Amino acid sequence: MADEKLFKGGVSVLDDAFLLKVAKDRLAAYLIPVEQDGELPDIESFDAAKVNAVLVEYEIIHGLLPKPVVRDDNFVDVAKGVPPVKGENARVKMHVKPSMVRSPKQKEAKRDTVDFRELGTIVNVNAGQLLLEKIPLTDGTPGKDVFGITIPSKPGKDIALKGGPGVKVSEDGRKVVSTLDGKFLMADGKPSVFDSHVVKGDLDMSVGNIAFCGKSLTIAGDVLPGFKIRSKGNVTVQKNINNAEILTHGKLVVNGSIVGEEVLLRSKGDMNVGFVENGPILETLGSLTVKDFMVQGKVKTGGDLVAVKGNGTVVGGTYVVGGSVYVKNLGSDGEVVTEVSVGINPGLEVRRKKLDEELAIWPERLNQTIKNIGALEAMKKAEGDKMPPEKLALLKKMTAVMPKLMERVNMLSEAEKKLQEEMEQLTDECVYVYDTLFAGVTIKIGGIARLFTMEEDGVVIQFEKKTRQIHIRKMLDEERAHIEKMM
């Protein structure tokens, strides 16, 4: 056991020229020079070996310095222990930062202009995405005092990860993963993911453009000019859209007005709108329902166009409809140009265009190959063994490739036949006008267009396959009843 005097007044050593002391934390041993006859001992003439022998005598065996070090206060350090290193606390590593980015973004690199609409108000994550993880605490590193006794280290503090809605904490408690597509935020201090997002007011400068990967996005107010929305799920705008852009993979509902030539609305699901005017673009793979009226729209739908509620009027603009059209009034008494095409599926149109491009290439390539083979066969018959080797190689190559070309052309012919059958079925779609069809309306079905020059009431416009003409007839009672159910 260490001499208690080492920690108090010290013990005299080296012919009483020094007092040997040990710091209270036992991490340092040092000598205090003792004045004799008015003079301090000569420190520079220390014999390190002699000093170390004294230290060992008092059980100081660790951290002995190879050469004593004189401090500013003339004390002399002769041994240094190693302090313990405290362990690090457990901490959270964020793989996705949930914080809002409120500063506007640069429009282009190396430009002074900024886009104040790009505020980045939503942090989108996908199901299965790692959001954050716990970096475990460490135990620290033990130390050793000048007596060679180990000084235990103090471990860091632990933390427990907790998750809110839409996330899962791993069994080992070290990782938090999203369980759905949506927005990532810290709710009540817990990581959470929500698949719905609501903007309580207008979509304006205080909110910025929105990109959302969840199931449901709602704008309680208006979408103001110049703003954009991108959504993976359904979008609902409770009020109006003015010269803005919305692209969604889900359904789109606009309860108010859609106004302006710079409006662009695209949805993969059905689209349901209040009223439309001044040339906006509306495109949907589903059906489009108008609750009141549509003026000068530019519309493409994969399904039906329905405008039988409220005013129920469609007037002016162009309408390309994959299904049928159901309206109260089509056109106006001012004979505003209104063009409606029904039974035109955008997907089939794309296939038709691609197929036409291929049909312009492959049959001609096959015909040319057959001609070349015929010419080379004639050359071989005429020249026999004198036919050049490169011509023989070319004949062999063309003969080998011809079956593949024939197979390709046959496949294209079958695809053309099938596509034609599908497009032929679309000629069954009709235009149903519950009240008035006005002059100035052009209707196209099955590739045939007809301009109506007289006003008609309660009619159905359909394609007659036998005559390949567009006919108009009076609406049947059951057809009127069907439309009245939609009102």
C-alpha positions in Angstrom: 0.0 0.0 0.0 1.3 3.4 -0.9 2.6 5.6 1.9 0.0 8.1 2.9 2.7 10.8 3.3 3.1 10.8 -0.5 -0.4 12.4 -0.8 0.0 14.9 2.0 3.2 16.6 2.9 5.4 14.3 0.9 8.4 12.2 1.9 12.1 13.3 1.9 14.3 11.7 -0.7 17.7 12.1 -2.3 19.5 13.1 0.9 16.6 15.3 1.9 17.1 17.5 -1.1 13.5 16.9 -2.3 10.1 15.9 -1.2 8.4 13.2 -3.2 4.7 13.7 -3.7 1.9 12.0 -5.6 -1.1 13.9 -6.9 -4.5 13.2 -5.3 -5.7 11.6 -8.5 -2.6 9.3 -8.4 -1.8 10.3 -12.0 1.5 12.2 -11.3 4.5 11.9 -9.1 6.8 14.9 -8.7 9.7 16.2 -6.6 9.6 19.5 -4.7 13.1 20.9 -4.2 14.0 21.7 -0.5 16.1 24.8 0.2 19.3 23.9 2.1 21.7 26.6 3.4 19.7 29.1 1.4 20.2 27.3 -1.9 18.1 24.9 -4.0 19.6 21.6 -5.2 21.1 21.4 -8.6 18.2 19.9 -10.6 20.2 19.6 -13.9 22.6 17.2 -12.3 19.9 14.6 -11.6 20.7 11.0 -12.0 17.6 9.5 -13.7 18.5 6.0 -12.7 18.9 7.0 -9.1 15.6 8.9 -9.1 13.8 5.8 -10.6 15.2 3.6 -7.9 13.7 5.9 -5.3 10.4 5.8 -7.1 10.3 2.0 -7.2 11.1 2.0 -3.5 7.8 3.8 -2.9 6.0 1.5 -5.3 5.8 4.1 -8.1 6.3 1.8 -11.1 4.2 3.1 -13.9 4.9 6.0 -16.3 8.4 6.7 -15.1 9.8 9.5 -17.2 13.2 8.8 -18.9 14.3 12.2 -17.9 12.8 14.4 -15.1 10.9 17.4 -16.4 11.3 20.8 -14.6 8.1 22.8 -14.4 7.8 26.6 -14.3 7.2 26.4 -10.5 10.5 24.4 -10.1 8.6 21.2 -9.2 10.0 18.2 -11.1 7.7 15.7 -12.8 9.2 12.2 -12.5 6.2 9.9 -13.4 2.9 10.3 -15.3 0.0 8.0 -15.1 -2.6 7.5 -17.9 -6.0 9.0 -17.2 -9.1 6.9 -18.2 -11.0 8.0 -21.3 -14.8 8.3 -20.7 -16.9 6.4 -23.2 -18.9 8.3 -25.8 -22.6 8.6 -25.4 -24.9 6.8 -27.8 -26.0 9.1 -30.5 -28.5 9.2 -33.4 -27.2 9.3 -37.0 -29.8 10.8 -39.3 -29.8 9.1 -42.8 -32.7 11.4 -43.8 -33.0 14.9 -42.4 -36.6 15.7 -41.5 -36.0 19.5 -41.1 -37.7 21.9 -43.4 -35.6 23.8 -45.9 -37.0 27.3 -45.8 -34.4 29.2 -47.9 -35.2 29.7 -51.6 -33.1 27.7 -54.1 -30.9 28.9 -56.9 -32.6 28.6 -60.3 -29.3 27.9 -62.0 -25.8 27.4 -60.9 -23.6 30.6 -60.9 -26.7 32.8 -61.2 -27.9 35.4 -58.7 -31.5 34.6 -59.4 -33.4 32.4 -57.0 -36.8 30.6 -57.2 -38.8 31.6 -54.2 -41.3 28.8 -55.0 -38.7 26.0 -54.2 -38.8 25.9 -50.5 -38.6 22.2 -50.0 -41.4 22.0 -47.4 -41.8 18.2 -47.6 -39.2 15.5 -47.0 -40.3 12.4 -48.9 -39.3 8.9 -48.0 -40.2 5.5 -49.3 -41.4 2.4 -47.5 -38.4 0.4 -46.3 -36.1 3.4 -46.3 -33.7 3.7 -43.4 -34.4 7.0 -41.6 -32.0 7.0 -38.7 -30.0 4.7 -36.6 -28.4 4.6 -33.1 -24.6 4.7 -32.9 -24.0 2.6 -29.7 -22.3 4.1 -26.6 -18.7 3.1 -26.0 -17.2 1.8 -22.7 -14.3 4.1 -22.8 -10.6 3.3 -22.2 -9.3 2.4 -18.7 -6.4 4.4 -17.3 -3.5 3.4 -15.0 -2.0 5.4 -12.1 1.6 5.8 -11.2 1.4 2.8 -8.9 0.4 0.6 -11.9 -3.2 0.2 -10.7 -5.9 0.3 -13.4 -8.4 3.1 -13.2 -11.7 2.0 -14.7 -13.3 4.1 -17.4 -16.9 5.5 -17.2 -19.2 4.2 -20.1 -21.2 6.7 -22.1 -24.9 7.2 -21.6 -27.4 5.1 -23.6 -30.5 6.3 -25.4 -33.6 4.4 -26.5 -35.0 5.0 -30.0 -38.7 5.5 -30.2 -40.9 5.6 -33.3 -44.1 7.4 -34.1 -46.7 6.5 -36.8 -45.4 5.1 -40.1 -42.1 3.8 -38.9 -40.7 0.6 -37.4 -37.9 0.3 -34.8 -35.7 -2.7 -35.5 -35.6 -5.6 -33.0 -32.2 -4.6 -31.8 -33.4 -1.1 -31.2 -30.8 0.4 -33.4 -32.6 1.4 -36.6 -35.8 3.2 -37.6 -37.2 2.4 -41.0 -40.2 3.9 -42.8 -43.2 1.5 -43.3 -44.9 3.6 -46.0 -44.3 6.2 -48.7 -44.9 9.7 -47.3 -43.4 12.7 -45.5 -40.8 12.3 -42.8 -40.9 14.6 -39.8 -40.2 14.5 -36.1 -43.6 14.5 -34.3 -43.4 15.0 -30.5 -39.7 14.2 -30.7 -40.4 10.9 -32.5 -39.5 10.0 -36.1 -42.8 9.6 -38.0 -43.9 9.2 -41.6 -47.4 10.3 -42.8 -48.9 9.3 -46.1 -51.2 12.4 -46.2 -50.3 16.1 -46.3 -52.6 19.1 -45.9 -51.8 22.7 -46.8 -54.3 24.6 -44.6 -54.3 27.7 -46.8 -53.3 28.7 -50.3 -50.3 27.2 -52.2 -48.3 30.4 -52.3 -44.8 31.7 -51.4 -45.1 30.7 -47.8 -45.5 27.1 -48.9 -43.7 26.8 -52.2 -43.9 24.0 -54.8 -44.9 20.6 -53.5 -43.5 17.2 -54.3 -45.2 14.5 -52.3 -45.0 10.7 -52.5 -47.8 9.8 -50.1 -51.3 8.7 -50.7 -53.2 11.9 -50.2 -52.4 15.6 -50.7 -55.0 18.3 -49.9 -54.8 22.1 -50.6 -57.4 23.8 -48.5 -57.2 27.0 -50.5 -56.2 28.1 -54.0 -53.2 27.1 -56.1 -51.8 30.4 -57.2 -50.1 31.2 -60.6 -46.7 29.7 -61.3 -46.8 27.0 -58.6 -46.3 23.3 -59.2 -47.5 20.1 -57.5 -46.1 16.7 -58.1 -47.8 13.8 -56.3 -47.7 10.0 -56.3 -51.1 9.8 -54.7 -54.5 11.6 -54.9 -54.7 15.4 -54.9 -57.6 17.5 -53.8 -57.7 21.3 -54.3 -60.6 22.7 -52.3 -60.8 26.0 -54.1 -59.3 27.3 -57.4 -56.4 26.8 -59.7 -55.0 29.7 -61.7 -52.2 29.2 -64.2 -50.6 26.5 -62.1 -49.4 22.9 -62.8 -50.4 19.6 -61.1 -49.1 16.2 -62.1 -50.3 13.2 -60.1 -50.2 9.4 -60.4 -53.6 9.2 -58.5 -56.9 11.0 -58.8 -57.3 14.7 -59.0 -60.2 16.7 -57.5 -60.6 20.4 -58.0 -63.7 21.8 -56.3 -63.4 25.3 -57.6 -62.4 26.9 -60.9 -59.6 26.1 -63.3 -58.6 29.2 -65.2 -55.8 30.2 -67.5 -53.9 29.0 -70.6 -50.9 28.1 -68.5 -52.8 25.6 -66.4 -51.5 22.0 -66.9 -53.3 19.2 -65.1 -52.3 15.6 -65.6 -53.5 12.5 -63.7 -53.3 8.8 -64.1 -56.5 8.4 -62.1 -59.9 10.0 -62.7 -60.2 13.8 -62.7 -63.1 15.7 -61.1 -63.3 19.5 -61.5 -65.7 22.3 -60.8 -65.6 24.6 -63.9 -63.0 25.3 -66.5 -62.3 28.3 -68.7 -59.7 30.2 -70.7 -57.8 27.3 -72.4 -56.2 25.1 -69.7 -54.8 21.7 -70.5 -56.4 18.7 -68.7 -55.1 15.2 -69.4 -56.1 12.1 -67.6 -55.8 8.3 -68.2 -59.1 8.0 -66.4 -62.5 9.8 -66.8 -63.0 13.5 -66.5 -66.1 14.8 -64.7 -67.0 18.5 -64.8 -69.4 19.7 -62.1 -70.5 22.9 -63.9 -69.1 24.0 -67.3 -66.0 24.0 -69.5 -65.1 26.8 -71.8 -62.1 26.5 -74.3 -60.6 23.4 -72.7 -57.8 21.4 -74.1 -58.7 17.9 -72.9 -57.4 14.4 -73.3 -59.0 11.5 -71.4 -58.5 7.8 -71.4 -62.1 7.3 -70.2 -65.4 9.2 -70.4 -66.0 13.0 -70.4 -69.0 13.8 -68.2 -70.5 17.2 -67.8 -74.1 16.8 -66.7 -74.1 18.5 -63.3 -74.9 22.2 -62.8 -74.8 24.1 -66.1 -73.4 21.0 -67.8 -72.0 22.9 -70.8 -68.9 22.2 -72.9 -68.2 24.9 -75.4 -65.1 25.8 -77.4 -61.7 24.0 -77.4 -60.6 20.5 -78.3 -61.6 17.3 -76.5 -59.9 13.9 -77.3 -61.9 11.3 -75.3 -61.1 7.6 -75.0 -64.6 6.7 -73.9 -67.9 8.4 -74.5 -69.1 12.0 -73.9 -72.1 12.8 -71.7 -73.1 16.5 -71.6 -76.2 18.6 -71.2 -75.1 21.2 -73.7 -72.4 20.9 -76.4 -71.3 24.2 -78.1 -73.2 27.5 -77.9 -75.6 29.5 -79.9 -72.7 31.7 -81.0 -71.4 28.7 -83.0 -68.1 28.7 -81.1 -65.8 26.1 -82.7 -65.9 23.0 -80.5 -64.0 19.8 -81.6 -64.8 16.5 -79.9 -63.1 13.2 -80.8 -64.3 10.1 -79.0 -63.0 6.5 -78.9 -59.4 7.6 -79.1 -57.3 5.9 -76.6 -54.0 7.8 -76.1 -52.2 4.5 -75.4 -53.4 2.9 -78.6 -52.4 6.0 -80.5 -48.9 5.7 -79.2 -48.8 2.0 -80.2 -50.3 2.9 -83.6 -47.5 5.4 -84.3 -44.7 3.1 -83.2 -46.2 0.2 -85.3 -46.5 2.4 -88.3 -42.8 3.4 -87.9 -41.8 -0.3 -87.8 -44.0 -1.3 -90.7 -42.3 1.4 -92.8 -38.9 -0.4 -92.2 -39.1 -4.2 -91.8 -41.3 -5.3 -94.8 -39.1 -3.2 -97.1 -36.0 -4.7 -95.5 -37.4 -8.2 -96.0 -38.2 -7.4 -99.7 -34.7 -6.1 -100.3 -33.1 -9.1 -98.7 -35.2 -11.5 -100.9 -34.1 -9.5 -104.0 -30.5 -9.6 -103.0 -30.6 -13.4 -102.3 -32.2 -13.9 -105.7 -29.4 -11.9 -107.4 -26.7 -13.7 -105.6 -28.2 -17.1 -106.3 -28.3 -16.2 -110.0 -24.6 -15.1 -109.8 -23.7 -18.4 -108.2 -25.5 -20.4 -110.8 -23.8 -18.4 -113.6 -20.2 -18.3 -112.2 -20.1 -21.5 -110.2 -16.7 -22.0 -108.5 -15.5 -18.6 -109.9 -17.9 -16.7 -107.7 -15.9 -14.3 -105.4 -15.6 -15.6 -101.8 -17.0 -12.3 -100.4 -20.2 -12.8 -102.5 -20.6 -16.3 -101.2 -20.2 -15.1 -97.6 -22.8 -12.4 -98.2 -25.2 -14.9 -99.7 -24.7 -17.2 -96.6 -25.3 -14.3 -94.3 -28.5 -13.1 -96.0 -29.9 -16.6 -96.2 -29.4 -17.0 -92.5 -31.0 -13.7 -91.6 -34.0 -14.0 -93.9 -36.1 -16.3 -91.5 -35.6 -13.8 -88.7 -36.8 -10.9 -90.9 -39.9 -13.0 -92.0 -40.7 -13.7 -88.4 -40.4 -10.0 -87.5 -42.7 -9.0 -90.4 -45.3 -11.7 -89.4 -45.2 -10.4 -85.8 -45.8 -6.9 -87.0 -48.7 -8.0 -89.2 -50.3 -9.8 -86.2 -49.8 -6.8 -84.0 -51.4 -4.5 -86.6 -54.4 -6.8 -86.9 -54.9 -6.9 -83.1 -54.5 -3.2 -82.8 -57.0 -2.6 -85.5 -59.5 -4.8 -83.7 -59.0 -2.8 -80.5 -59.4 0.5 -82.3 -62.4 -0.8 -84.1 -64.1 -1.5 -80.7 -63.6 2.1 -79.8 -66.0 3.2 -82.5 -68.8 2.0 -80.2 -68.3 5.1 -78.1 -70.9 7.9 -78.5 -71.6 11.5 -77.7 -74.8 11.9 -75.6 -76.3 15.4 -75.5 -79.1 15.6 -72.9 -80.3 19.1 -73.8 -78.8 21.0 -76.8 -76.2 20.3 -79.5 -75.4 23.6 -81.1 -74.1 24.4 -84.5 -70.4 24.8 -84.9 -69.6 21.5 -83.2 -67.3 19.0 -85.0 -67.5 15.4 -83.8 -65.0 12.7 -84.9 -65.5 9.0 -84.4 -63.6 6.1 -86.1 -61.5 8.5 -88.2 -64.6 10.2 -89.6 -65.4 13.8 -88.8 -68.8 15.6 -89.0 -69.5 19.3 -88.6 -73.0 20.0 -87.2 -74.6 23.0 -88.7 -78.0 22.8 -87.1 -79.2 22.9 -83.5 -80.4 19.6 -82.1 -82.0 18.7 -78.8 -81.7 15.4 -76.8 -79.6 13.5 -79.3 -76.9 10.8 -79.5 -74.1 10.9 -82.1 -72.7 7.6 -83.0 -70.6 5.8 -85.6 -72.3 3.5 -88.1 -69.8 0.7 -89.0 -71.6 -0.5 -92.1 -71.7 2.8 -93.8 -68.7 4.2 -91.9 -70.5 7.4 -91.3 -71.5 9.5 -88.2 -75.2 9.4 -87.5 -77.4 11.4 -85.2 -80.5 10.1 -83.5 -82.9 10.9 -80.7 -81.9 9.9 -77.2 -83.7 6.8 -75.9 -85.6 6.9 -72.6 -83.2 4.6 -70.9 -80.3 6.7 -72.1 -81.9 9.8 -70.6 -82.5 7.9 -67.4 -78.9 6.8 -67.3 -77.7 10.4 -67.6 -80.2 11.7 -65.0 -78.6 9.3 -62.5 -75.3 11.1 -63.1 -76.8 14.5 -62.4 
